[in-house]
C-alpha cells in the first residue's frame, strides 16, 4: 500500500513538472539580439528569423513589415491578430502591453503611458497655408512615431494622373524606406486638409469643404493605422486659416453663426465650441463663448498648454485652458498683437513669442507676468522668400526647448535663402536652402520642405542632410 502511494506521488510530481515546463515553452534563441528566451516566439516577414518579443516589436513598429502581420509560432499561444479582426476578452492586454481594441484589433503606435493628451500648437502662424496647394504638412511626433501629410499622384486612367495627398508616418530613426502610408488618398475625405493633429489613437484633420457657394469646414479623425475614419463635425462656417485644439477628450474650435433676423438683414457672430469625444465619435457640444454681433472673423491665432489667443480685426482674447474661460488680456499685450504686422508663435511651456515685423523685434510673453511683452531679441525685418518685400506671413520662427529659435527669415534683400539658428544672441546658418514648413520633432533633426515638393532633414549643426521624401 505504501509502495503504491509512493509510486502515485512520484507520478503526480512528474506530471506537474511536465505541465510546468510545457507551459514555459521551449528555450529559443533570438536571431536579432542573440538572447535566449521562453514562451511566445515571433518571426520577421520572411517567416524564417526567430525573434523575441522586444525585437519583434522593434521590427514590426519600424515599418519594415510592409503591412504584413507578425506570426506567433510554437509555445501554444495564438498568433498576433491582424488589424481589423475582433479580439475576445482573453486576448486583451493586462500586463502593460499595447492595448488592442476589441472592435478593431487596433494596436497603438505608442508605448503604454506615452500617448499625447493635447494637440501640438501650430509651429508657426502659417498653418493654414500647407494645403492651399497639395503639399507637405508640418511634422508631428507622438512617442516613437512621426506623422505628416505628403503630396502624391494617383493614376486614374492609362493616360492621366491625379494630384492628391497621402497621410504618412515614419518611426523615429527611420529613413526613406521606412515611411508608412496610412491613407493613400486624402481626397476621399471630400476636402482639402488645412490642419492636422495627433492625440492618442487618432489623427485629427480639419478639412476645407467649401464650394463656389458656401465656405465651410469639416472636422474628422483617422485611426493611426488608417483602419477607421470618423466625421466629428461638418458644415462648420469658419475661416480657412483657423485651427482646432484637441485636449483631454474634447475638441475646441471657433465657428461663425449666421442668423436671418429679417427679410433684408442677417447677423453674424462667432462661437467658441467644445465638442466632447467618445470612442464612437462625437459626443455632446457646448458653447463656451460668443462674440458681439458683427464679429465674424475671430480665429485661434496660437495656443500652448495653458492658454489660447483668439484674434479678430478689432478684438484680442485669451482663453484659459484649465478653467475654460475667455478673458481680455493686458492692454500692453493687446496693443502689441493688434494689426497685421505682428505674429504670435508658441514658445516654451506656457510662453508665447511675438514678432513685430515693422520693428524687426521679437518679444517674449510669459504667464507669470500676465503675458506682458518683454523685449527678447532684435533680428531685423523679415523678407518674403519670393521677393524682397517685407513680410511676416512667410517668416517662420520655431522655438526649441532650450530657448533657441530656428527661422527661415531673410534680413536683407542681398541675403541668400536659408535656415538660421538664433542662439545666445548669435545667428548661424544651418543650411542654405529656400525652406518652409520648419519642424523639429525632437529626434535630433530639423525637417523642412524645399521648393514646395521635397521633404528634407538636417541636424542643427548643419550635418547629416538627407532628402526624405519627394
VEXDREN-2710 file (C-alpha; in Angstrom, 1 decimal):
% VEXDREN-2710
k/r/px/py/pz
1/UNK/0.0/0.0/0.0
2/UNK/2.8/2.4/1.0
3/UNK/4.7/1.4/-2.2
4/UNK/1.7/2.2/-4.3
5/UNK/1.3/5.6/-2.6
6/UNK/4.9/6.5/-3.3
7/UNK/4.6/5.5/-6.9
8/UNK/1.4/7.6/-7.3
9/UNK/3.1/10.6/-5.6
10/UNK/6.1/10.3/-7.9
11/UNK/3.9/10.1/-10.9
12/UNK/2.0/13.2/-9.7
13/UNK/5.2/15.3/-9.3
14/UNK/6.4/14.3/-12.7
15/UNK/3.1/15.3/-14.3
16/UNK/3.2/18.7/-12.6
17/UNK/6.7/19.3/-13.7
18/UNK/5.9/18.3/-17.2
19/UNK/2.9/20.6/-17.2
20/UNK/5.0/23.5/-15.8
21/UNK/7.8/23.0/-18.4
22/UNK/5.4/22.7/-21.3
23/UNK/3.8/26.0/-20.1
24/UNK/7.1/27.7/-20.2
25/UNK/7.7/26.6/-23.7
26/UNK/10.9/25.5/-25.4
27/UNK/14.0/27.6/-24.8
28/UNK/14.8/29.6/-28.0
29/UNK/17.5/32.0/-29.3
30/UNK/16.5/35.4/-30.8
31/UNK/18.1/35.8/-34.2
32/UNK/18.2/39.5/-33.8
33/UNK/19.7/40.2/-30.3
34/UNK/21.1/36.7/-29.6
35/UNK/19.3/36.4/-26.2
36/UNK/17.7/33.1/-25.1
37/UNK/14.0/33.2/-24.1
38/UNK/11.0/31.0/-23.4
39/UNK/7.4/31.5/-24.3
40/UNK/5.9/33.0/-27.4
41/UNK/8.3/33.5/-30.4
42/UNK/7.8/35.7/-33.4
43/UNK/9.1/35.9/-36.9
44/UNK/10.1/38.6/-39.4
45/UNK/8.2/39.0/-42.6
46/UNK/10.1/36.1/-44.3
47/UNK/8.9/33.7/-41.6
48/UNK/12.4/32.4/-41.2
49/UNK/14.1/34.5/-38.4
50/UNK/13.0/33.8/-34.8
51/UNK/12.5/37.0/-32.8
52/UNK/11.9/37.6/-29.1
53/UNK/9.0/39.9/-28.1
54/UNK/11.1/43.1/-27.8
55/UNK/12.9/42.6/-31.1
56/UNK/9.6/41.7/-32.8
57/UNK/8.1/44.9/-31.5
58/UNK/11.0/46.9/-32.9
59/UNK/10.8/45.2/-36.2
60/UNK/7.1/45.5/-36.8
61/UNK/6.8/49.0/-35.5
62/UNK/9.7/50.2/-37.7
63/UNK/7.7/49.9/-40.9
64/UNK/9.9/47.1/-42.2
65/UNK/7.0/44.7/-42.3
66/UNK/5.3/46.4/-45.3
67/UNK/1.8/45.9/-43.7
68/UNK/2.2/42.2/-43.1
69/UNK/1.3/40.7/-39.7
70/UNK/3.5/39.0/-37.1
71/UNK/3.3/35.2/-36.9
72/UNK/3.2/33.6/-33.5
73/UNK/4.9/30.2/-33.5
74/UNK/5.4/27.3/-31.1
75/UNK/4.7/27.8/-27.4
76/UNK/1.0/27.1/-27.9
77/UNK/-0.2/30.7/-28.0
78/UNK/-2.4/32.2/-30.7
79/UNK/-0.9/34.5/-33.4
80/UNK/-1.0/38.3/-33.0
81/UNK/-4.3/39.4/-34.5
82/UNK/-4.3/41.1/-37.9
83/UNK/-5.6/44.7/-38.0
84/UNK/-9.4/44.6/-38.3
85/UNK/-10.0/41.4/-36.5
86/UNK/-12.0/41.2/-33.3
87/UNK/-10.5/40.1/-30.1
88/UNK/-12.2/38.3/-27.2
89/UNK/-11.6/39.3/-23.6
90/UNK/-8.9/36.7/-23.1
91/UNK/-6.7/38.4/-25.7
92/UNK/-6.9/41.8/-24.0
93/UNK/-3.7/43.1/-22.5
94/UNK/-3.5/43.0/-18.7
95/UNK/0.2/43.5/-18.1
96/UNK/1.1/46.8/-19.7
97/UNK/1.4/45.5/-23.3
98/UNK/-0.1/47.6/-26.1
99/UNK/-3.9/47.8/-25.8
100/UNK/-5.8/46.2/-28.6
101/UNK/-9.3/47.3/-29.3
102/UNK/-12.0/44.6/-29.2
103/UNK/-13.8/46.3/-32.0
104/UNK/-10.9/46.9/-34.5
105/UNK/-8.0/44.8/-33.3
106/UNK/-6.1/48.1/-33.2
107/UNK/-2.6/48.4/-31.8
108/UNK/-1.4/51.9/-30.9
109/UNK/1.9/53.3/-32.2
110/UNK/2.9/54.5/-28.7
111/UNK/4.1/52.6/-25.7
112/UNK/1.8/52.5/-22.6
113/UNK/1.7/55.9/-20.9
114/UNK/3.4/57.7/-23.8
115/UNK/0.3/59.0/-25.6
116/UNK/-0.2/62.7/-26.2
117/UNK/-3.2/64.1/-24.3
118/UNK/-3.2/67.5/-26.1
119/UNK/-2.6/68.6/-29.7
120/UNK/0.6/70.3/-30.7
121/UNK/0.4/74.1/-31.1
122/UNK/0.8/75.1/-34.7
123/UNK/4.6/75.5/-35.2
124/UNK/4.1/78.8/-37.0
125/UNK/1.4/81.3/-38.0
126/UNK/1.4/79.7/-41.4
127/UNK/-0.5/76.5/-40.6
128/UNK/-3.4/77.4/-42.8
129/UNK/-1.0/77.6/-45.8
130/UNK/0.1/73.9/-46.1
131/UNK/-2.8/72.6/-48.2
132/UNK/-3.8/75.6/-50.2
133/UNK/-1.9/73.6/-52.8
134/UNK/-1.3/69.9/-52.4
135/UNK/1.9/69.7/-50.4
136/UNK/3.7/68.7/-47.3
137/UNK/2.4/69.5/-43.8
138/UNK/4.4/70.2/-40.7
139/UNK/5.6/67.0/-39.0
140/UNK/4.2/65.9/-35.6
141/UNK/5.6/63.4/-33.2
142/UNK/3.9/61.1/-30.7
143/UNK/6.3/58.8/-28.7
144/UNK/8.5/57.0/-31.3
145/UNK/6.4/57.8/-34.4
146/UNK/6.4/60.9/-36.6
147/UNK/3.3/61.8/-38.8
148/UNK/3.0/64.0/-41.8
149/UNK/1.0/64.7/-45.0
150/UNK/2.8/64.4/-48.4
151/UNK/1.8/65.1/-52.0
152/UNK/1.2/62.2/-54.3
153/UNK/-0.1/61.2/-57.7
154/UNK/-2.7/58.6/-58.4
155/UNK/-3.2/57.1/-61.9
156/UNK/-6.9/57.5/-62.7
157/UNK/-6.6/56.2/-66.2
158/UNK/-3.8/54.9/-68.6
159/UNK/-3.1/58.4/-69.7
160/UNK/-3.9/60.6/-66.7
161/UNK/-2.7/61.2/-63.1
162/UNK/-4.4/63.0/-60.4
163/UNK/-2.5/65.0/-57.8
164/UNK/-3.6/64.2/-54.2
165/UNK/-2.2/63.9/-50.7
166/UNK/-1.3/60.9/-48.6
167/UNK/-1.2/60.5/-44.9
168/UNK/2.1/59.0/-43.7
169/UNK/4.1/58.1/-40.7
170/UNK/7.8/57.2/-40.1
171/UNK/9.3/55.7/-36.9
172/UNK/11.9/57.8/-35.1
173/UNK/15.3/56.9/-36.5
174/UNK/13.7/55.6/-39.8
175/UNK/14.8/56.6/-43.3
176/UNK/13.1/57.0/-46.6
177/UNK/12.4/53.2/-46.9
178/UNK/10.6/53.2/-43.6
179/UNK/7.8/55.6/-44.5
180/UNK/4.4/54.0/-44.0
181/UNK/1.4/55.2/-45.9
182/UNK/-1.7/55.3/-43.6
183/UNK/-4.1/56.6/-46.2
184/UNK/-3.0/56.8/-49.9
185/UNK/-5.6/59.4/-51.0
186/UNK/-6.9/62.1/-48.6
187/UNK/-9.2/63.4/-51.4
188/UNK/-11.6/60.7/-50.3
189/UNK/-12.3/62.9/-47.2
190/UNK/-14.0/65.3/-49.6
191/UNK/-12.0/68.3/-48.5
192/UNK/-8.5/69.9/-48.6
193/UNK/-6.8/69.3/-45.3
194/UNK/-5.9/72.6/-43.6
195/UNK/-4.7/71.3/-40.2
196/UNK/-3.5/68.0/-38.7
197/UNK/-3.1/67.0/-35.1
198/UNK/-2.1/63.7/-33.3
199/UNK/-3.6/62.8/-30.0
200/UNK/-3.6/59.3/-28.7
201/UNK/-5.0/56.8/-31.1
202/UNK/-6.3/59.4/-33.6
203/UNK/-5.1/61.8/-36.3
204/UNK/-7.4/64.8/-36.3
205/UNK/-7.9/66.6/-39.7
206/UNK/-9.5/70.0/-40.2
207/UNK/-10.7/70.0/-43.9
208/UNK/-12.0/72.8/-46.1
209/UNK/-15.1/71.6/-47.9
210/UNK/-16.0/75.0/-49.3
211/UNK/-17.8/75.2/-52.7
212/UNK/-18.4/78.1/-55.0
213/UNK/-21.5/79.0/-53.0
214/UNK/-20.5/78.1/-49.4
215/UNK/-17.5/78.4/-47.2
216/UNK/-17.4/75.7/-44.6
217/UNK/-15.0/73.2/-42.8
218/UNK/-15.2/69.6/-41.7
219/UNK/-13.6/68.0/-38.7
220/UNK/-12.8/64.3/-38.9
221/UNK/-10.3/61.9/-37.4
222/UNK/-8.5/58.8/-38.6
223/UNK/-7.0/55.9/-36.6
224/UNK/-3.2/56.0/-36.6
225/UNK/-3.3/52.7/-38.6
226/UNK/-5.9/54.0/-41.1
227/UNK/-8.5/51.4/-40.1
228/UNK/-11.2/53.8/-39.0
229/UNK/-12.4/57.2/-40.3
230/UNK/-15.0/59.3/-38.3
231/UNK/-16.6/62.6/-39.1
232/UNK/-16.9/64.6/-35.9
233/UNK/-18.5/67.8/-37.3
234/UNK/-19.3/69.2/-40.7
235/UNK/-20.6/72.4/-42.3
236/UNK/-18.6/74.5/-39.8
237/UNK/-18.7/78.1/-41.0
238/UNK/-15.1/79.1/-40.4
239/UNK/-12.1/81.0/-41.8
240/UNK/-9.8/78.6/-43.7
241/UNK/-6.8/79.9/-41.7
242/UNK/-8.3/78.7/-38.4
243/UNK/-7.1/75.7/-36.3
244/UNK/-8.5/73.4/-33.7
245/UNK/-7.4/72.4/-30.2
246/UNK/-7.7/68.8/-29.1
247/UNK/-7.3/68.3/-25.3
248/UNK/-8.4/65.8/-22.7
249/UNK/-11.2/64.1/-24.7
250/UNK/-12.6/67.2/-26.3
251/UNK/-12.1/69.4/-29.4
252/UNK/-12.3/73.2/-29.2
253/UNK/-13.0/75.2/-32.3
254/UNK/-14.5/78.6/-33.5
255/UNK/-17.5/78.7/-35.8
256/UNK/-19.3/81.6/-37.4
257/UNK/-23.0/81.7/-36.7
258/UNK/-25.4/83.5/-39.1
259/UNK/-29.0/84.4/-38.3
260/UNK/-31.6/85.8/-40.6
261/UNK/-33.4/88.4/-38.4
262/UNK/-35.5/90.0/-41.2
263/UNK/-36.1/89.8/-44.9
264/UNK/-33.2/92.2/-45.6
265/UNK/-30.9/91.7/-42.6
266/UNK/-28.6/88.9/-41.5
267/UNK/-26.4/89.0/-38.3
268/UNK/-23.1/87.2/-37.8
269/UNK/-21.1/86.4/-34.7
270/UNK/-18.5/83.8/-33.6
271/UNK/-18.9/81.0/-31.1
272/UNK/-16.2/79.0/-29.3
273/UNK/-17.4/75.5/-29.1
274/UNK/-16.4/72.4/-27.1
275/UNK/-17.1/69.1/-28.7
276/UNK/-16.8/66.1/-26.4
277/UNK/-15.3/62.9/-27.9
278/UNK/-16.3/59.3/-27.4
279/UNK/-14.9/56.1/-28.8
280/UNK/-17.5/56.1/-31.5
281/UNK/-17.1/59.7/-32.4
282/UNK/-18.6/63.0/-31.4
283/UNK/-20.5/63.4/-28.1
284/UNK/-22.3/66.4/-26.8
285/UNK/-21.4/70.0/-27.9
286/UNK/-21.2/73.1/-25.6
287/UNK/-20.9/76.8/-26.4
288/UNK/-18.2/78.4/-24.2
289/UNK/-18.1/81.9/-25.6
290/UNK/-20.0/84.1/-28.0
291/UNK/-18.7/87.3/-29.6
292/UNK/-20.7/90.5/-30.1
293/UNK/-22.8/90.8/-33.2
294/UNK/-20.7/91.8/-36.2
295/UNK/-17.5/89.9/-35.2
296/UNK/-17.3/87.3/-37.9
297/UNK/-13.5/86.8/-38.3
298/UNK/-12.4/85.5/-34.9
299/UNK/-9.8/82.8/-35.2
300/UNK/-7.3/80.8/-33.0
301/UNK/-4.0/82.6/-33.6
302/UNK/-1.9/80.4/-31.4
303/UNK/-2.0/78.3/-28.2
304/UNK/0.0/76.3/-25.7
305/UNK/-0.7/74.0/-22.8
306/UNK/-2.1/76.9/-20.6
307/UNK/-3.8/79.4/-22.9
308/UNK/-5.0/80.2/-26.4
309/UNK/-5.1/83.5/-28.2
310/UNK/-8.1/84.5/-30.2
311/UNK/-7.9/87.4/-32.6
312/UNK/-10.2/89.3/-35.0
313/UNK/-9.7/92.6/-36.8
314/UNK/-10.7/94.6/-33.7
315/UNK/-10.6/92.1/-30.8
316/UNK/-8.0/90.1/-28.8
317/UNK/-9.0/87.5/-26.3
318/UNK/-7.2/85.0/-24.1
319/UNK/-8.6/81.6/-23.3
320/UNK/-7.7/79.9/-20.0
321/UNK/-7.4/76.2/-21.0
322/UNK/-7.8/74.9/-17.4
323/UNK/-10.9/77.0/-16.4
324/UNK/-12.3/77.1/-19.9
325/UNK/-12.8/80.9/-19.5
326/UNK/-12.3/83.7/-22.1
327/UNK/-10.9/87.0/-20.8
328/UNK/-9.3/90.2/-22.0
329/UNK/-5.5/90.2/-21.7
330/UNK/-3.4/93.1/-20.6
331/UNK/-3.6/96.4/-22.6
332/UNK/0.1/96.0/-23.4
333/UNK/-0.5/92.6/-25.0
334/UNK/-3.5/93.8/-27.0
335/UNK/-1.6/96.9/-28.3
336/UNK/1.3/94.7/-29.3
337/UNK/-0.8/92.0/-31.0
338/UNK/-3.3/94.2/-32.9
339/UNK/-2.5/94.8/-36.6
340/UNK/-1.2/92.7/-39.5
341/UNK/2.4/93.3/-38.7
342/UNK/2.6/91.2/-35.6
343/UNK/2.5/87.4/-35.4
344/UNK/2.2/85.1/-32.4
345/UNK/4.1/81.8/-32.1
346/UNK/4.0/79.2/-29.3
347/UNK/7.1/79.3/-27.1
348/UNK/8.3/77.0/-24.4
349/UNK/5.8/75.7/-21.8
350/UNK/3.2/78.4/-21.3
351/UNK/5.1/81.2/-23.2
352/UNK/4.3/83.0/-26.4
353/UNK/6.6/84.7/-28.8
354/UNK/5.6/87.9/-30.6
355/UNK/7.3/89.1/-33.8
356/UNK/6.7/92.7/-34.9
357/UNK/8.0/92.8/-38.4
358/UNK/7.9/96.6/-38.9
359/UNK/10.3/96.9/-35.9
360/UNK/12.2/93.7/-36.6
361/UNK/11.8/92.7/-32.9
362/UNK/10.9/89.5/-31.0
363/UNK/9.1/89.8/-27.7
364/UNK/8.6/87.2/-25.0
365/UNK/5.2/86.9/-23.2
366/UNK/5.2/84.8/-20.0
367/UNK/2.2/83.7/-18.0
368/UNK/3.8/84.8/-14.7
369/UNK/3.8/88.4/-15.9
370/UNK/0.2/88.2/-17.4
371/UNK/1.7/87.9/-20.8
372/UNK/3.1/91.5/-20.8
373/UNK/5.5/91.6/-23.8
374/UNK/9.2/91.7/-22.9
375/UNK/11.9/92.6/-25.5
376/UNK/13.6/89.3/-26.4
377/UNK/15.7/89.8/-29.5
378/UNK/16.2/92.3/-32.3
379/UNK/16.6/90.4/-35.6
380/UNK/15.7/92.8/-38.3
381/UNK/12.8/92.9/-40.8
382/UNK/11.9/89.6/-42.4
383/UNK/11.6/89.4/-46.2
384/UNK/9.5/87.2/-48.3
385/UNK/11.1/84.1/-49.7
386/UNK/9.5/85.0/-53.1
387/UNK/10.6/88.6/-53.3
388/UNK/12.4/91.4/-51.5
389/UNK/9.1/92.6/-50.0
390/UNK/8.9/92.9/-46.2
391/UNK/6.5/90.3/-44.7
392/UNK/5.7/88.5/-41.5
393/UNK/3.4/85.9/-43.0
394/UNK/6.0/83.7/-44.6
395/UNK/8.7/84.1/-42.0
396/UNK/8.6/81.2/-39.6
397/UNK/10.0/81.1/-36.0
398/UNK/10.3/77.8/-34.3
399/UNK/11.1/77.9/-30.6
400/UNK/13.1/75.0/-29.3
401/UNK/13.2/73.5/-25.8
402/UNK/16.4/75.3/-24.9
403/UNK/15.0/78.7/-25.9
404/UNK/16.9/78.9/-29.2
405/UNK/15.0/79.8/-32.3
406/UNK/15.1/78.3/-35.8
407/UNK/13.9/80.6/-38.6
408/UNK/13.9/81.0/-42.4
409/UNK/13.7/84.8/-42.4
410/UNK/16.0/86.9/-44.6
411/UNK/17.4/90.0/-43.0
412/UNK/18.1/91.9/-46.3
413/UNK/17.4/91.6/-50.0
414/UNK/21.0/90.6/-50.7
415/UNK/21.0/87.7/-48.3
416/UNK/20.6/84.2/-49.7
417/UNK/17.7/81.9/-48.7
418/UNK/18.4/79.6/-45.8
419/UNK/17.6/78.4/-42.3
420/UNK/19.3/80.1/-39.4
421/UNK/19.7/79.2/-35.7
422/UNK/19.3/82.1/-33.3
423/UNK/21.0/81.3/-30.0
424/UNK/22.6/83.4/-27.3
425/UNK/22.1/86.5/-29.4
426/UNK/24.0/85.0/-32.3
427/UNK/22.7/84.0/-35.8
428/UNK/24.3/81.0/-37.5
429/UNK/23.4/79.4/-40.9
430/UNK/22.2/75.8/-40.7
431/UNK/21.6/75.2/-44.4
432/UNK/21.4/77.4/-47.5
433/UNK/18.0/76.2/-48.9
434/UNK/14.8/78.0/-49.7
435/UNK/12.8/76.4/-46.9
436/UNK/9.3/76.4/-45.4
437/UNK/7.3/74.1/-43.0
438/UNK/10.1/74.0/-40.4
439/UNK/9.5/71.2/-37.9
440/UNK/11.6/69.9/-35.0
441/UNK/10.0/66.8/-33.6
442/UNK/12.8/66.2/-31.1
443/UNK/14.6/63.3/-32.8
444/UNK/17.8/65.4/-33.5
445/UNK/16.7/66.5/-37.0
446/UNK/15.2/69.7/-38.3
447/UNK/12.7/68.9/-41.1
448/UNK/11.8/71.3/-43.8
449/UNK/10.2/71.5/-47.3
450/UNK/12.4/72.6/-50.1
451/UNK/10.9/74.1/-53.2
452/UNK/7.4/73.1/-52.1
453/UNK/7.7/69.4/-53.1
454/UNK/10.8/67.9/-51.4
455/UNK/10.9/66.9/-47.7
456/UNK/14.4/67.2/-46.3
457/UNK/16.0/67.0/-42.9
458/UNK/19.3/68.1/-41.3
459/UNK/20.9/68.4/-37.9
460/UNK/21.0/71.7/-36.2
461/UNK/24.8/71.8/-36.6
462/UNK/24.4/71.5/-40.4
463/UNK/25.4/67.9/-40.7
464/UNK/23.5/64.8/-41.8
465/UNK/21.4/66.4/-44.6
466/UNK/19.1/63.9/-46.2
467/UNK/16.3/64.0/-48.7
468/UNK/13.5/62.1/-47.0
469/UNK/10.6/62.2/-49.5
470/UNK/9.7/63.9/-52.7
END
